[in-house]
Amino acid sequence: MKADAILDTLGLYCPMPIVKTAKKIKDLKIGQVLEVISDDEGIKEDMPAWCKRTGNEFLRIEEGEGEYRVYVRKSK
């Protein structure tokens, strides 16, 4: 999936990936996609919950070797 911006949160654990996502997504325009790279397994539950709470669109998670790539579309 093509992202408009990438946020590397490797080595950071809850709640920092979400905190950094909230800050970074403010720089995007509505409809743009943010890719968040994380090695925190908690992101699988935290990011969909954050998207639901904030009104942004959770697109998907890709799991790789020891890392997750999460895609979020700015919706508001």
PDB file with one MODEL, atoms N, CA, C and O in Angstrom:
MODEL        1
ATOM      1  N   MET A   1       0.849  -1.181   0.000  1.00  0.00           N
ATOM      2  CA  MET A   1       0.000   0.000   0.000  1.00  0.00           C
ATOM      3  C   MET A   1       0.892   1.242   0.000  1.00  0.00           C
ATOM      4  O   MET A   1       1.883   1.310   0.728  1.00  0.00           O
ATOM      5  N   LYS A   2       0.532   2.199  -0.812  1.00  0.00           N
ATOM      6  CA  LYS A   2       1.310   3.437  -0.891  1.00  0.00           C
ATOM      7  C   LYS A   2       0.857   4.401   0.203  1.00  0.00           C
ATOM      8  O   LYS A   2      -0.335   4.663   0.369  1.00  0.00           O
ATOM      9  N   ALA A   3       1.817   4.912   0.929  1.00  0.00           N
ATOM     10  CA  ALA A   3       1.534   5.877   1.994  1.00  0.00           C
ATOM     11  C   ALA A   3       2.048   7.253   1.587  1.00  0.00           C
ATOM     12  O   ALA A   3       3.023   7.376   0.846  1.00  0.00           O
ATOM     13  N   ASP A   4       1.376   8.277   2.086  1.00  0.00           N
ATOM     14  CA  ASP A   4       1.808   9.653   1.832  1.00  0.00           C
ATOM     15  C   ASP A   4       2.890  10.090   2.812  1.00  0.00           C
ATOM     16  O   ASP A   4       3.659  11.010   2.532  1.00  0.00           O
ATOM     17  N   ALA A   5       2.943   9.421   3.969  1.00  0.00           N
ATOM     18  CA  ALA A   5       3.952   9.725   4.986  1.00  0.00           C
ATOM     19  C   ALA A   5       4.241   8.449   5.767  1.00  0.00           C
ATOM     20  O   ALA A   5       3.387   7.570   5.881  1.00  0.00           O
ATOM     21  N   ILE A   6       5.449   8.360   6.300  1.00  0.00           N
ATOM     22  CA  ILE A   6       5.872   7.192   7.075  1.00  0.00           C
ATOM     23  C   ILE A   6       6.351   7.661   8.436  1.00  0.00           C
ATOM     24  O   ILE A   6       7.072   8.652   8.553  1.00  0.00           O
ATOM     25  N   LEU A   7       5.935   6.929   9.467  1.00  0.00           N
ATOM     26  CA  LEU A   7       6.339   7.218  10.839  1.00  0.00           C
ATOM     27  C   LEU A   7       6.996   5.973  11.417  1.00  0.00           C
ATOM     28  O   LEU A   7       6.347   4.936  11.552  1.00  0.00           O
ATOM     29  N   ASP A   8       8.271   6.066  11.758  1.00  0.00           N
ATOM     30  CA  ASP A   8       9.022   4.950  12.333  1.00  0.00           C
ATOM     31  C   ASP A   8       8.951   5.037  13.855  1.00  0.00           C
ATOM     32  O   ASP A   8       9.482   5.971  14.455  1.00  0.00           O
ATOM     33  N   THR A   9       8.290   4.054  14.477  1.00  0.00           N
ATOM     34  CA  THR A   9       8.209   4.024  15.941  1.00  0.00           C
ATOM     35  C   THR A   9       8.893   2.774  16.495  1.00  0.00           C
ATOM     36  O   THR A   9       8.584   2.333  17.602  1.00  0.00           O
ATOM     37  N   LEU A  10       9.812   2.211  15.735  1.00  0.00           N
ATOM     38  CA  LEU A  10      10.529   1.020  16.195  1.00  0.00           C
ATOM     39  C   LEU A  10      11.241   1.317  17.510  1.00  0.00           C
ATOM     40  O   LEU A  10      11.877   2.361  17.662  1.00  0.00           O
ATOM     41  N   GLY A  11      11.128   0.391  18.455  1.00  0.00           N
ATOM     42  CA  GLY A  11      11.765   0.564  19.756  1.00  0.00           C
ATOM     43  C   GLY A  11      10.916   1.316  20.761  1.00  0.00           C
ATOM     44  O   GLY A  11      11.291   1.423  21.928  1.00  0.00           O
ATOM     45  N   LEU A  12       9.778   1.840  20.330  1.00  0.00           N
ATOM     46  CA  LEU A  12       8.884   2.570  21.232  1.00  0.00           C
ATOM     47  C   LEU A  12       7.703   1.680  21.608  1.00  0.00           C
ATOM     48  O   LEU A  12       7.209   0.901  20.793  1.00  0.00           O
ATOM     49  N   TYR A  13       7.267   1.810  22.847  1.00  0.00           N
ATOM     50  CA  TYR A  13       6.170   0.977  23.327  1.00  0.00           C
ATOM     51  C   TYR A  13       5.047   1.843  23.858  1.00  0.00           C
ATOM     52  O   TYR A  13       5.233   3.022  24.157  1.00  0.00           O
ATOM     53  N   CYS A  14       3.880   1.236  23.970  1.00  0.00           N
ATOM     54  CA  CYS A  14       2.657   1.905  24.398  1.00  0.00           C
ATOM     55  C   CYS A  14       2.934   2.860  25.561  1.00  0.00           C
ATOM     56  O   CYS A  14       3.556   2.476  26.551  1.00  0.00           O
ATOM     57  N   PRO A  15       2.477   4.084  25.438  1.00  0.00           N
ATOM     58  CA  PRO A  15       1.571   4.641  24.433  1.00  0.00           C
ATOM     59  C   PRO A  15       2.275   5.431  23.334  1.00  0.00           C
ATOM     60  O   PRO A  15       1.607   6.084  22.532  1.00  0.00           O
ATOM     61  N   MET A  16       3.591   5.389  23.276  1.00  0.00           N
ATOM     62  CA  MET A  16       4.328   6.289  22.378  1.00  0.00           C
ATOM     63  C   MET A  16       3.999   6.140  20.886  1.00  0.00           C
ATOM     64  O   MET A  16       3.909   7.162  20.206  1.00  0.00           O
ATOM     65  N   PRO A  17       3.814   4.935  20.333  1.00  0.00           N
ATOM     66  CA  PRO A  17       3.442   4.883  18.915  1.00  0.00           C
ATOM     67  C   PRO A  17       2.141   5.634  18.618  1.00  0.00           C
ATOM     68  O   PRO A  17       2.018   6.274  17.574  1.00  0.00           O
ATOM     69  N   ILE A  18       1.177   5.558  19.529  1.00  0.00           N
ATOM     70  CA  ILE A  18      -0.093   6.261  19.338  1.00  0.00           C
ATOM     71  C   ILE A  18       0.105   7.766  19.515  1.00  0.00           C
ATOM     72  O   ILE A  18      -0.444   8.555  18.746  1.00  0.00           O
ATOM     73  N   VAL A  19       0.872   8.164  20.504  1.00  0.00           N
ATOM     74  CA  VAL A  19       1.143   9.586  20.743  1.00  0.00           C
ATOM     75  C   VAL A  19       1.814  10.199  19.509  1.00  0.00           C
ATOM     76  O   VAL A  19       1.427  11.279  19.063  1.00  0.00           O
ATOM     77  N   LYS A  20       2.807   9.516  18.966  1.00  0.00           N
ATOM     78  CA  LYS A  20       3.514  10.031  17.791  1.00  0.00           C
ATOM     79  C   LYS A  20       2.617  10.014  16.545  1.00  0.00           C
ATOM     80  O   LYS A  20       2.712  10.902  15.698  1.00  0.00           O
ATOM     81  N   THR A  21       1.752   9.007  16.438  1.00  0.00           N
ATOM     82  CA  THR A  21       0.799   8.955  15.323  1.00  0.00           C
ATOM     83  C   THR A  21      -0.142  10.148  15.377  1.00  0.00           C
ATOM     84  O   THR A  21      -0.391  10.796  14.361  1.00  0.00           O
ATOM     85  N   ALA A  22      -0.663  10.437  16.560  1.00  0.00           N
ATOM     86  CA  ALA A  22      -1.595  11.561  16.730  1.00  0.00           C
ATOM     87  C   ALA A  22      -0.940  12.874  16.311  1.00  0.00           C
ATOM     88  O   ALA A  22      -1.587  13.727  15.704  1.00  0.00           O
ATOM     89  N   LYS A  23       0.327  13.034  16.631  1.00  0.00           N
ATOM     90  CA  LYS A  23       1.043  14.261  16.273  1.00  0.00           C
ATOM     91  C   LYS A  23       1.316  14.315  14.762  1.00  0.00           C
ATOM     92  O   LYS A  23       1.111  15.347  14.124  1.00  0.00           O
ATOM     93  N   LYS A  24       1.778  13.200  14.205  1.00  0.00           N
ATOM     94  CA  LYS A  24       2.157  13.155  12.785  1.00  0.00           C
ATOM     95  C   LYS A  24       0.953  13.317  11.862  1.00  0.00           C
ATOM     96  O   LYS A  24       1.053  13.964  10.819  1.00  0.00           O
ATOM     97  N   ILE A  25      -0.182  12.735  12.238  1.00  0.00           N
ATOM     98  CA  ILE A  25      -1.348  12.773  11.349  1.00  0.00           C
ATOM     99  C   ILE A  25      -1.882  14.194  11.190  1.00  0.00           C
ATOM    100  O   ILE A  25      -2.574  14.490  10.216  1.00  0.00           O
ATOM    101  N   LYS A  26      -1.567  15.069  12.132  1.00  0.00           N
ATOM    102  CA  LYS A  26      -1.978  16.474  12.024  1.00  0.00           C
ATOM    103  C   LYS A  26      -1.323  17.160  10.829  1.00  0.00           C
ATOM    104  O   LYS A  26      -1.857  18.136  10.304  1.00  0.00           O
ATOM    105  N   ASP A  27      -0.164  16.650  10.396  1.00  0.00           N
ATOM    106  CA  ASP A  27       0.556  17.229   9.257  1.00  0.00           C
ATOM    107  C   ASP A  27      -0.036  16.811   7.909  1.00  0.00           C
ATOM    108  O   ASP A  27       0.297  17.396   6.878  1.00  0.00           O
ATOM    109  N   LEU A  28      -0.910  15.803   7.913  1.00  0.00           N
ATOM    110  CA  LEU A  28      -1.472  15.284   6.671  1.00  0.00           C
ATOM    111  C   LEU A  28      -2.771  15.992   6.303  1.00  0.00           C
ATOM    112  O   LEU A  28      -3.427  16.601   7.147  1.00  0.00           O
ATOM    113  N   LYS A  29      -3.121  15.897   5.039  1.00  0.00           N
ATOM    114  CA  LYS A  29      -4.401  16.411   4.555  1.00  0.00           C
ATOM    115  C   LYS A  29      -5.430  15.284   4.621  1.00  0.00           C
ATOM    116  O   LYS A  29      -5.071  14.106   4.600  1.00  0.00           O
ATOM    117  N   ILE A  30      -6.698  15.646   4.698  1.00  0.00           N
ATOM    118  CA  ILE A  30      -7.761  14.647   4.714  1.00  0.00           C
ATOM    119  C   ILE A  30      -7.636  13.760   3.477  1.00  0.00           C
ATOM    120  O   ILE A  30      -7.473  14.248   2.358  1.00  0.00           O
ATOM    121  N   GLY A  31      -7.716  12.455   3.698  1.00  0.00           N
ATOM    122  CA  GLY A  31      -7.607  11.483   2.616  1.00  0.00           C
ATOM    123  C   GLY A  31      -6.221  10.897   2.451  1.00  0.00           C
ATOM    124  O   GLY A  31      -6.060   9.868   1.796  1.00  0.00           O
ATOM    125  N   GLN A  32      -5.211  11.537   3.037  1.00  0.00           N
ATOM    126  CA  GLN A  32      -3.855  11.009   2.923  1.00  0.00           C
ATOM    127  C   GLN A  32      -3.662   9.841   3.888  1.00  0.00           C
ATOM    128  O   GLN A  32      -4.357   9.724   4.898  1.00  0.00           O
ATOM    129  N   VAL A  33      -2.694   8.974   3.548  1.00  0.00           N
ATOM    130  CA  VAL A  33      -2.437   7.759   4.312  1.00  0.00           C
ATOM    131  C   VAL A  33      -1.097   7.856   5.032  1.00  0.00           C
ATOM    132  O   VAL A  33      -0.087   8.265   4.460  1.00  0.00           O
ATOM    133  N   LEU A  34      -1.122   7.466   6.303  1.00  0.00           N
ATOM    134  CA  LEU A  34       0.085   7.405   7.132  1.00  0.00           C
ATOM    135  C   LEU A  34       0.434   5.945   7.367  1.00  0.00           C
ATOM    136  O   LEU A  34      -0.423   5.150   7.753  1.00  0.00           O
ATOM    137  N   GLU A  35       1.694   5.591   7.133  1.00  0.00           N
ATOM    138  CA  GLU A  35       2.202   4.259   7.443  1.00  0.00           C
ATOM    139  C   GLU A  35       2.997   4.364   8.741  1.00  0.00           C
ATOM    140  O   GLU A  35       3.936   5.154   8.838  1.00  0.00           O
ATOM    141  N   VAL A  36       2.621   3.574   9.730  1.00  0.00           N
ATOM    142  CA  VAL A  36       3.313   3.556  11.015  1.00  0.00           C
ATOM    143  C   VAL A  36       4.041   2.222  11.131  1.00  0.00           C
ATOM    144  O   VAL A  36       3.425   1.162  11.024  1.00  0.00           O
ATOM    145  N   ILE A  37       5.350   2.278  11.350  1.00  0.00           N
ATOM    146  CA  ILE A  37       6.157   1.068  11.510  1.00  0.00           C
ATOM    147  C   ILE A  37       6.437   0.899  12.996  1.00  0.00           C
ATOM    148  O   ILE A  37       6.929   1.815  13.655  1.00  0.00           O
ATOM    149  N   SER A  38       6.118  -0.287  13.519  1.00  0.00           N
ATOM    150  CA  SER A  38       6.265  -0.520  14.953  1.00  0.00           C
ATOM    151  C   SER A  38       6.689  -1.961  15.219  1.00  0.00           C
ATOM    152  O   SER A  38       6.387  -2.863  14.437  1.00  0.00           O
ATOM    153  N   ASP A  39       7.386  -2.164  16.323  1.00  0.00           N
ATOM    154  CA  ASP A  39       7.684  -3.521  16.778  1.00  0.00           C
ATOM    155  C   ASP A  39       6.949  -3.828  18.086  1.00  0.00           C
ATOM    156  O   ASP A  39       7.246  -4.819  18.754  1.00  0.00           O
ATOM    157  N   ASP A  40       6.000  -2.983  18.441  1.00  0.00           N
ATOM    158  CA  ASP A  40       5.174  -3.168  19.638  1.00  0.00           C
ATOM    159  C   ASP A  40       3.917  -3.942  19.250  1.00  0.00           C
ATOM    160  O   ASP A  40       3.071  -3.429  18.518  1.00  0.00           O
ATOM    161  N   GLU A  41       3.794  -5.172  19.737  1.00  0.00           N
ATOM    162  CA  GLU A  41       2.648  -6.014  19.395  1.00  0.00           C
ATOM    163  C   GLU A  41       1.322  -5.374  19.803  1.00  0.00           C
ATOM    164  O   GLU A  41       0.284  -5.662  19.205  1.00  0.00           O
ATOM    165  N   GLY A  42       1.351  -4.515  20.809  1.00  0.00           N
ATOM    166  CA  GLY A  42       0.147  -3.843  21.271  1.00  0.00           C
ATOM    167  C   GLY A  42      -0.489  -2.956  20.223  1.00  0.00           C
ATOM    168  O   GLY A  42      -1.664  -2.607  20.336  1.00  0.00           O
ATOM    169  N   ILE A  43       0.270  -2.588  19.205  1.00  0.00           N
ATOM    170  CA  ILE A  43      -0.266  -1.700  18.170  1.00  0.00           C
ATOM    171  C   ILE A  43      -1.409  -2.359  17.407  1.00  0.00           C
ATOM    172  O   ILE A  43      -2.247  -1.670  16.825  1.00  0.00           O
ATOM    173  N   LYS A  44      -1.448  -3.694  17.405  1.00  0.00           N
ATOM    174  CA  LYS A  44      -2.513  -4.408  16.691  1.00  0.00           C
ATOM    175  C   LYS A  44      -3.886  -4.097  17.281  1.00  0.00           C
ATOM    176  O   LYS A  44      -4.883  -4.090  16.559  1.00  0.00           O
ATOM    177  N   GLU A  45      -3.944  -3.845  18.566  1.00  0.00           N
ATOM    178  CA  GLU A  45      -5.207  -3.481  19.216  1.00  0.00           C
ATOM    179  C   GLU A  45      -5.318  -1.972  19.419  1.00  0.00           C
ATOM    180  O   GLU A  45      -6.398  -1.396  19.290  1.00  0.00           O
ATOM    181  N   ASP A  46      -4.193  -1.341  19.736  1.00  0.00           N
ATOM    182  CA  ASP A  46      -4.210   0.090  20.054  1.00  0.00           C
ATOM    183  C   ASP A  46      -4.583   0.968  18.861  1.00  0.00           C
ATOM    184  O   ASP A  46      -5.361   1.911  19.009  1.00  0.00           O
ATOM    185  N   MET A  47      -4.037   0.669  17.681  1.00  0.00           N
ATOM    186  CA  MET A  47      -4.278   1.544  16.536  1.00  0.00           C
ATOM    187  C   MET A  47      -5.728   1.503  16.051  1.00  0.00           C
ATOM    188  O   MET A  47      -6.302   2.563  15.805  1.00  0.00           O
ATOM    189  N   PRO A  48      -6.351   0.319  15.902  1.00  0.00           N
ATOM    190  CA  PRO A  48      -7.771   0.330  15.514  1.00  0.00           C
ATOM    191  C   PRO A  48      -8.645   1.071  16.532  1.00  0.00           C
ATOM    192  O   PRO A  48      -9.579   1.776  16.153  1.00  0.00           O
ATOM    193  N   ALA A  49      -8.340   0.910  17.819  1.00  0.00           N
ATOM    194  CA  ALA A  49      -9.111   1.600  18.864  1.00  0.00           C
ATOM    195  C   ALA A  49      -8.912   3.108  18.764  1.00  0.00           C
ATOM    196  O   ALA A  49      -9.872   3.868  18.891  1.00  0.00           O
ATOM    197  N   TRP A  50      -7.676   3.545  18.537  1.00  0.00           N
ATOM    198  CA  TRP A  50      -7.397   4.979  18.406  1.00  0.00           C
ATOM    199  C   TRP A  50      -8.127   5.556  17.194  1.00  0.00           C
ATOM    200  O   TRP A  50      -8.702   6.642  17.270  1.00  0.00           O
ATOM    201  N   CYS A  51      -8.103   4.825  16.077  1.00  0.00           N
ATOM    202  CA  CYS A  51      -8.788   5.298  14.868  1.00  0.00           C
ATOM    203  C   CYS A  51     -10.280   5.450  15.116  1.00  0.00           C
ATOM    204  O   CYS A  51     -10.882   6.444  14.710  1.00  0.00           O
ATOM    205  N   LYS A  52     -10.870   4.482  15.773  1.00  0.00           N
ATOM    206  CA  LYS A  52     -12.304   4.545  16.071  1.00  0.00           C
ATOM    207  C   LYS A  52     -12.617   5.750  16.956  1.00  0.00           C
ATOM    208  O   LYS A  52     -13.608   6.450  16.746  1.00  0.00           O
ATOM    209  N   ARG A  53     -11.764   5.978  17.938  1.00  0.00           N
ATOM    210  CA  ARG A  53     -11.962   7.073  18.887  1.00  0.00           C
ATOM    211  C   ARG A  53     -11.781   8.443  18.235  1.00  0.00           C
ATOM    212  O   ARG A  53     -12.457   9.402  18.609  1.00  0.00           O
ATOM    213  N   THR A  54     -10.880   8.540  17.269  1.00  0.00           N
ATOM    214  CA  THR A  54     -10.558   9.840  16.679  1.00  0.00           C
ATOM    215  C   THR A  54     -11.257  10.099  15.346  1.00  0.00           C
ATOM    216  O   THR A  54     -11.196  11.213  14.827  1.00  0.00           O
ATOM    217  N   GLY A  55     -11.916   9.092  14.791  1.00  0.00           N
ATOM    218  CA  GLY A  55     -12.606   9.275  13.522  1.00  0.00           C
ATOM    219  C   GLY A  55     -11.723   9.106  12.300  1.00  0.00           C
ATOM    220  O   GLY A  55     -12.145   9.417  11.186  1.00  0.00           O
ATOM    221  N   ASN A  56     -10.501   8.617  12.490  1.00  0.00           N
ATOM    222  CA  ASN A  56      -9.638   8.322  11.352  1.00  0.00           C
ATOM    223  C   ASN A  56      -9.904   6.888  10.894  1.00  0.00           C
ATOM    224  O   ASN A  56     -10.447   6.081  11.649  1.00  0.00           O
ATOM    225  N   GLU A  57      -9.522   6.576   9.661  1.00  0.00           N
ATOM    226  CA  GLU A  57      -9.844   5.270   9.089  1.00  0.00           C
ATOM    227  C   GLU A  57      -8.667   4.310   9.218  1.00  0.00           C
ATOM    228  O   GLU A  57      -7.589   4.546   8.673  1.00  0.00           O
ATOM    229  N   PHE A  58      -8.894   3.227   9.948  1.00  0.00           N
ATOM    230  CA  PHE A  58      -7.909   2.152  10.052  1.00  0.00           C
ATOM    231  C   PHE A  58      -8.010   1.325   8.777  1.00  0.00           C
ATOM    232  O   PHE A  58      -9.073   0.782   8.474  1.00  0.00           O
ATOM    233  N   LEU A  59      -6.913   1.224   8.027  1.00  0.00           N
ATOM    234  CA  LEU A  59      -6.947   0.511   6.756  1.00  0.00           C
ATOM    235  C   LEU A  59      -6.511  -0.939   6.891  1.00  0.00           C
ATOM    236  O   LEU A  59      -7.241  -1.847   6.493  1.00  0.00           O
ATOM    237  N   ARG A  60      -5.318  -1.166   7.455  1.00  0.00           N
ATOM    238  CA  ARG A  60      -4.845  -2.541   7.633  1.00  0.00           C
ATOM    239  C   ARG A  60      -3.521  -2.573   8.378  1.00  0.00           C
ATOM    240  O   ARG A  60      -2.858  -1.557   8.584  1.00  0.00           O
ATOM    241  N   ILE A  61      -3.169  -3.803   8.775  1.00  0.00           N
ATOM    242  CA  ILE A  61      -1.863  -4.063   9.384  1.00  0.00           C
ATOM    243  C   ILE A  61      -1.183  -5.145   8.558  1.00  0.00           C
ATOM    244  O   ILE A  61      -1.795  -6.154   8.208  1.00  0.00           O
ATOM    245  N   GLU A  62       0.079  -4.924   8.254  1.00  0.00           N
ATOM    246  CA  GLU A  62       0.908  -5.944   7.616  1.00  0.00           C
ATOM    247  C   GLU A  62       1.929  -6.395   8.649  1.00  0.00           C
ATOM    248  O   GLU A  62       2.654  -5.573   9.209  1.00  0.00           O
ATOM    249  N   GLU A  63       1.988  -7.698   8.903  1.00  0.00           N
ATOM    250  CA  GLU A  63       2.947  -8.231   9.870  1.00  0.00           C
ATOM    251  C   GLU A  63       4.148  -8.784   9.125  1.00  0.00           C
ATOM    252  O   GLU A  63       4.014  -9.568   8.186  1.00  0.00           O
ATOM    253  N   GLY A  64       5.335  -8.356   9.569  1.00  0.00           N
ATOM    254  CA  GLY A  64       6.574  -8.843   8.982  1.00  0.00           C
ATOM    255  C   GLY A  64       7.409  -9.508  10.059  1.00  0.00           C
ATOM    256  O   GLY A  64       6.888  -9.892  11.106  1.00  0.00           O
ATOM    257  N   GLU A  65       8.676  -9.643   9.810  1.00  0.00           N
ATOM    258  CA  GLU A  65       9.579 -10.272  10.771  1.00  0.00           C
ATOM    259  C   GLU A  65       9.874  -9.311  11.912  1.00  0.00           C
ATOM    260  O   GLU A  65      10.764  -8.467  11.815  1.00  0.00           O
ATOM    261  N   GLY A  66       9.117  -9.449  12.994  1.00  0.00           N
ATOM    262  CA  GLY A  66       9.356  -8.634  14.178  1.00  0.00           C
ATOM    263  C   GLY A  66       8.863  -7.207  14.090  1.00  0.00           C
ATOM    264  O   GLY A  66       9.169  -6.395  14.963  1.00  0.00           O
ATOM    265  N   GLU A  67       8.102  -6.883  13.048  1.00  0.00           N
ATOM    266  CA  GLU A  67       7.569  -5.527  12.949  1.00  0.00           C
ATOM    267  C   GLU A  67       6.194  -5.526  12.291  1.00  0.00           C
ATOM    268  O   GLU A  67       5.796  -6.469  11.607  1.00  0.00           O
ATOM    269  N   TYR A  68       5.498  -4.441  12.527  1.00  0.00           N
ATOM    270  CA  TYR A  68       4.155  -4.251  11.989  1.00  0.00           C
ATOM    271  C   TYR A  68       4.140  -2.958  11.191  1.00  0.00           C
ATOM    272  O   TYR A  68       4.760  -1.967  11.576  1.00  0.00           O
ATOM    273  N   ARG A  69       3.429  -2.983  10.082  1.00  0.00           N
ATOM    274  CA  ARG A  69       3.210  -1.778   9.282  1.00  0.00           C
ATOM    275  C   ARG A  69       1.712  -1.519   9.299  1.00  0.00           C
ATOM    276  O   ARG A  69       0.919  -2.314   8.794  1.00  0.00           O
ATOM    277  N   VAL A  70       1.346  -0.395   9.887  1.00  0.00           N
ATOM    278  CA  VAL A  70      -0.058  -0.050  10.075  1.00  0.00           C
ATOM    279  C   VAL A  70      -0.389   1.124   9.159  1.00  0.00           C
ATOM    280  O   VAL A  70       0.379   2.081   9.063  1.00  0.00           O
ATOM    281  N   TYR A  71      -1.534   1.044   8.491  1.00  0.00           N
ATOM    282  CA  TYR A  71      -1.943   2.087   7.557  1.00  0.00           C
ATOM    283  C   TYR A  71      -3.220   2.752   8.051  1.00  0.00           C
ATOM    284  O   TYR A  71      -4.220   2.092   8.332  1.00  0.00           O
ATOM    285  N   VAL A  72      -3.158   4.077   8.149  1.00  0.00           N
ATOM    286  CA  VAL A  72      -4.267   4.878   8.660  1.00  0.00           C
ATOM    287  C   VAL A  72      -4.536   6.016   7.674  1.00  0.00           C
ATOM    288  O   VAL A  72      -3.610   6.698   7.237  1.00  0.00           O
ATOM    289  N   ARG A  73      -5.802   6.212   7.331  1.00  0.00           N
ATOM    290  CA  ARG A  73      -6.181   7.332   6.459  1.00  0.00           C
ATOM    291  C   ARG A  73      -6.762   8.450   7.316  1.00  0.00           C
ATOM    292  O   ARG A  73      -7.665   8.222   8.121  1.00  0.00           O
ATOM    293  N   LYS A  74      -6.239   9.654   7.137  1.00  0.00           N
ATOM    294  CA  LYS A  74      -6.778  10.807   7.859  1.00  0.00           C
ATOM    295  C   LYS A  74      -8.173  11.102   7.318  1.00  0.00           C
ATOM    296  O   LYS A  74      -8.358  11.307   6.118  1.00  0.00           O
ATOM    297  N   SER A  75      -9.141  11.120   8.216  1.00  0.00           N
ATOM    298  CA  SER A  75     -10.534  11.283   7.788  1.00  0.00           C
ATOM    299  C   SER A  75     -11.171  12.574   8.256  1.00  0.00           C
ATOM    300  O   SER A  75     -12.258  12.928   7.799  1.00  0.00           O
ATOM    301  N   LYS A  76     -10.510  13.289   9.163  1.00  0.00           N
ATOM    302  CA  LYS A  76     -11.094  14.554   9.617  1.00  0.00           C
ATOM    303  C   LYS A  76     -10.026  15.506  10.085  1.00  0.00           C
ATOM    304  O   LYS A  76     -10.333  16.622  10.503  1.00  0.00           O
TER     305      LYS A  76
ENDMDL
END
